[in-house]
């Protein structure tokens, strides 16, 4: 069953007086429960695609159907509701509130969605931070901060997890731990997870790899035998 369908999506920016077409007539379908890697070099349009899926930006033309709803046609209030209740975002640089503890950071996200939310303490325990609930971001390692960010995204119990270079600022071992956490949750909950990266090795763990370049989808390849995260090498 398709969770996401993009139909002829176009997005352009004006930079220094020049028009840059970051999405050129993209057509794409992503199924419910898939673990997808969007792979491409810097400037390929992959982050723009992630922002469009997350409702952070709107396309110039085209449709973006998420669970049958065209989010491209939503007004700002309803689009904000979509981001709050349907999307869990994970960024490369964590974006935690520095003056809030790990538990408070996750609880903040839980309060945004009310009864839909999972329990913050359980989410932090699930990512291996049960003993760090009251630690502030400055007291945590990079990998621990990223796991807080994952717990914050997952606590909302969203339909869609979107991650932009989630291992980009982490060392190999920590990156493996973070990817394993994301994959385990995808397997156990059936939530759709999309990772944007330039790291081709990560593609080995995906159910499907979408290659993008120059604002276009070059191909979308099903991976019949995804690797275990521990088998990845880079």
QUIKAJO-V540057 format. One record per residue. N is the residue number from 1. PHI is phi in whole degrees, -180 to 180 (999 if undefined). PSI is psi as a letter, one per 30 degrees, with the letter a starting at -180 (* if undefined). D_LAST is the distance of its C-alpha to the last C-alpha in whole Angstrom. Layout:
BEGIN
n->N phi->PHI psi->PSI d_last->D_LAST
n->N phi->PHI psi->PSI d_last->D_LAST
END
This chain:
BEGIN
n->1 phi->999 psi->k d_last->33
n->2 phi->-75 psi->k d_last->32
n->3 phi->-92 psi->e d_last->31
n->4 phi->-127 psi->k d_last->30
n->5 phi->-142 psi->k d_last->32
n->6 phi->-102 psi->k d_last->32
n->7 phi->-126 psi->j d_last->35
n->8 phi->51 psi->h d_last->35
n->9 phi->-81 psi->k d_last->33
n->10 phi->-123 psi->k d_last->34
n->11 phi->-148 psi->k d_last->33
n->12 phi->-132 psi->l d_last->34
n->13 phi->-126 psi->l d_last->34
n->14 phi->-107 psi->j d_last->36
n->15 phi->-125 psi->j d_last->34
n->16 phi->59 psi->h d_last->36
n->17 phi->82 psi->f d_last->39
n->18 phi->-111 psi->k d_last->37
n->19 phi->-88 psi->k d_last->36
n->20 phi->-113 psi->k d_last->32
n->21 phi->-90 psi->j d_last->32
n->22 phi->-84 psi->f d_last->28
n->23 phi->-138 psi->k d_last->29
n->24 phi->-119 psi->i d_last->31
n->25 phi->61 psi->h d_last->33
n->26 phi->-75 psi->k d_last->30
n->27 phi->-119 psi->k d_last->31
n->28 phi->-161 psi->k d_last->29
n->29 phi->-129 psi->k d_last->29
n->30 phi->-127 psi->k d_last->27
n->31 phi->-85 psi->l d_last->28
n->32 phi->-59 psi->k d_last->29
n->33 phi->85 psi->f d_last->26
n->34 phi->-72 psi->k d_last->23
n->35 phi->-107 psi->j d_last->20
n->36 phi->-116 psi->k d_last->19
n->37 phi->-113 psi->k d_last->16
n->38 phi->-99 psi->j d_last->18
n->39 phi->-114 psi->k d_last->15
n->40 phi->-179 psi->l d_last->16
n->41 phi->-74 psi->l d_last->16
n->42 phi->-58 psi->k d_last->18
n->43 phi->84 psi->g d_last->22
n->44 phi->-80 psi->f d_last->22
n->45 phi->103 psi->g d_last->24
n->46 phi->-69 psi->e d_last->21
n->47 phi->-70 psi->e d_last->22
n->48 phi->-59 psi->e d_last->26
n->49 phi->-62 psi->e d_last->25
n->50 phi->-64 psi->e d_last->24
n->51 phi->-64 psi->e d_last->27
n->52 phi->-67 psi->e d_last->29
n->53 phi->-65 psi->e d_last->28
n->54 phi->-83 psi->f d_last->29
n->55 phi->74 psi->g d_last->32
n->56 phi->-79 psi->f d_last->31
n->57 phi->-137 psi->l d_last->32
n->58 phi->-113 psi->k d_last->35
n->59 phi->-73 psi->l d_last->35
n->60 phi->-72 psi->e d_last->37
n->61 phi->-146 psi->l d_last->38
n->62 phi->102 psi->l d_last->37
n->63 phi->-118 psi->k d_last->37
n->64 phi->-126 psi->j d_last->34
n->65 phi->-93 psi->k d_last->35
n->66 phi->-122 psi->j d_last->33
n->67 phi->54 psi->h d_last->35
n->68 phi->87 psi->f d_last->38
n->69 phi->-100 psi->k d_last->39
n->70 phi->-83 psi->j d_last->38
n->71 phi->-72 psi->f d_last->37
n->72 phi->-68 psi->f d_last->37
n->73 phi->-95 psi->f d_last->41
n->74 phi->-79 psi->k d_last->41
n->75 phi->-75 psi->l d_last->43
n->76 phi->-62 psi->e d_last->41
n->77 phi->-65 psi->e d_last->42
n->78 phi->-71 psi->e d_last->41
n->79 phi->-68 psi->e d_last->38
n->80 phi->-63 psi->e d_last->37
n->81 phi->-62 psi->e d_last->38
n->82 phi->-61 psi->e d_last->36
n->83 phi->-62 psi->e d_last->33
n->84 phi->-69 psi->e d_last->34
n->85 phi->-100 psi->f d_last->35
n->86 phi->-110 psi->f d_last->32
n->87 phi->-126 psi->k d_last->29
n->88 phi->-110 psi->k d_last->27
n->89 phi->-106 psi->k d_last->25
n->90 phi->-126 psi->k d_last->21
n->91 phi->-109 psi->l d_last->21
n->92 phi->-64 psi->e d_last->18
n->93 phi->-108 psi->g d_last->20
n->94 phi->72 psi->e d_last->22
n->95 phi->56 psi->h d_last->26
n->96 phi->-83 psi->l d_last->27
n->97 phi->-78 psi->j d_last->31
n->98 phi->-67 psi->f d_last->31
n->99 phi->-94 psi->g d_last->35
n->100 phi->-112 psi->k d_last->34
n->101 phi->-70 psi->l d_last->33
n->102 phi->-56 psi->e d_last->30
n->103 phi->-64 psi->e d_last->32
n->104 phi->-67 psi->e d_last->34
n->105 phi->-61 psi->e d_last->31
n->106 phi->-73 psi->e d_last->31
n->107 phi->-63 psi->e d_last->35
n->108 phi->-58 psi->e d_last->35
n->109 phi->-67 psi->e d_last->33
n->110 phi->-62 psi->e d_last->35
n->111 phi->-67 psi->f d_last->38
n->112 phi->-66 psi->f d_last->37
n->113 phi->-111 psi->f d_last->38
n->114 phi->65 psi->b d_last->40
n->115 phi->-64 psi->f d_last->41
n->116 phi->-67 psi->f d_last->38
n->117 phi->-71 psi->l d_last->35
n->118 phi->-80 psi->l d_last->34
n->119 phi->-83 psi->k d_last->35
n->120 phi->-56 psi->e d_last->33
n->121 phi->-62 psi->e d_last->33
n->122 phi->-64 psi->e d_last->32
n->123 phi->-66 psi->e d_last->29
n->124 phi->-70 psi->e d_last->28
n->125 phi->-64 psi->e d_last->28
n->126 phi->-66 psi->f d_last->26
n->127 phi->-98 psi->g d_last->23
n->128 phi->82 psi->g d_last->24
n->129 phi->-120 psi->g d_last->26
n->130 phi->-61 psi->f d_last->29
n->131 phi->-96 psi->g d_last->30
n->132 phi->-122 psi->g d_last->29
n->133 phi->-56 psi->e d_last->32
n->134 phi->-101 psi->g d_last->34
n->135 phi->-83 psi->k d_last->31
n->136 phi->-89 psi->l d_last->31
n->137 phi->-51 psi->e d_last->27
n->138 phi->-67 psi->f d_last->28
n->139 phi->-98 psi->g d_last->28
n->140 phi->-115 psi->l d_last->25
n->141 phi->-71 psi->l d_last->21
n->142 phi->-59 psi->e d_last->19
n->143 phi->-65 psi->e d_last->17
n->144 phi->-67 psi->e d_last->21
n->145 phi->-63 psi->e d_last->22
n->146 phi->-67 psi->e d_last->19
n->147 phi->-69 psi->e d_last->21
n->148 phi->-61 psi->e d_last->24
n->149 phi->-63 psi->e d_last->23
n->150 phi->-66 psi->e d_last->22
n->151 phi->-61 psi->e d_last->25
n->152 phi->-64 psi->e d_last->27
n->153 phi->-71 psi->e d_last->26
n->154 phi->-76 psi->f d_last->27
n->155 phi->-63 psi->f d_last->30
n->156 phi->-74 psi->f d_last->32
n->157 phi->55 psi->h d_last->31
n->158 phi->-81 psi->l d_last->30
n->159 phi->-74 psi->f d_last->30
n->160 phi->-137 psi->k d_last->27
n->161 phi->-106 psi->k d_last->24
n->162 phi->-120 psi->k d_last->22
n->163 phi->-128 psi->k d_last->19
n->164 phi->-105 psi->j d_last->18
n->165 phi->48 psi->h d_last->15
n->166 phi->-66 psi->f d_last->15
n->167 phi->-111 psi->g d_last->12
n->168 phi->-61 psi->f d_last->12
n->169 phi->-109 psi->g d_last->14
n->170 phi->-114 psi->l d_last->12
n->171 phi->-76 psi->l d_last->10
n->172 phi->-57 psi->e d_last->8
n->173 phi->-62 psi->e d_last->10
n->174 phi->-66 psi->e d_last->13
n->175 phi->-61 psi->e d_last->11
n->176 phi->-61 psi->e d_last->10
n->177 phi->-61 psi->e d_last->14
n->178 phi->-66 psi->e d_last->15
n->179 phi->-64 psi->e d_last->13
n->180 phi->-64 psi->e d_last->15
n->181 phi->-59 psi->e d_last->18
n->182 phi->-67 psi->e d_last->18
n->183 phi->-67 psi->e d_last->18
n->184 phi->-61 psi->e d_last->21
n->185 phi->-68 psi->e d_last->23
n->186 phi->-60 psi->e d_last->23
n->187 phi->-68 psi->e d_last->23
n->188 phi->-80 psi->f d_last->26
n->189 phi->-106 psi->f d_last->28
n->190 phi->76 psi->g d_last->27
n->191 phi->-75 psi->k d_last->27
n->192 phi->-72 psi->k d_last->25
n->193 phi->-127 psi->k d_last->22
n->194 phi->-126 psi->k d_last->20
n->195 phi->-111 psi->k d_last->17
n->196 phi->-101 psi->k d_last->17
n->197 phi->-157 psi->l d_last->13
n->198 phi->-102 psi->f d_last->12
n->199 phi->-87 psi->j d_last->9
n->200 phi->-64 psi->f d_last->9
n->201 phi->-62 psi->e d_last->6
n->202 phi->-61 psi->f d_last->9
n->203 phi->-59 psi->f d_last->11
n->204 phi->-64 psi->f d_last->11
n->205 phi->-94 psi->f d_last->13
n->206 phi->-84 psi->l d_last->16
n->207 phi->-71 psi->e d_last->19
n->208 phi->-150 psi->k d_last->19
n->209 phi->-117 psi->k d_last->17
n->210 phi->-111 psi->j d_last->20
n->211 phi->-93 psi->k d_last->19
n->212 phi->-123 psi->l d_last->21
n->213 phi->-170 psi->k d_last->22
n->214 phi->54 psi->h d_last->25
n->215 phi->77 psi->g d_last->26
n->216 phi->-130 psi->l d_last->26
n->217 phi->-86 psi->j d_last->25
n->218 phi->-81 psi->e d_last->24
n->219 phi->-163 psi->l d_last->23
n->220 phi->-134 psi->j d_last->23
n->221 phi->-118 psi->k d_last->21
n->222 phi->-73 psi->k d_last->22
n->223 phi->-99 psi->j d_last->19
n->224 phi->-68 psi->f d_last->21
n->225 phi->-136 psi->i d_last->19
n->226 phi->-59 psi->k d_last->16
n->227 phi->-76 psi->l d_last->14
n->228 phi->-68 psi->k d_last->14
n->229 phi->-57 psi->e d_last->12
n->230 phi->-66 psi->f d_last->11
n->231 phi->-87 psi->f d_last->10
n->232 phi->-72 psi->k d_last->7
n->233 phi->-136 psi->k d_last->4
n->234 phi->-154 psi->* d_last->0
END
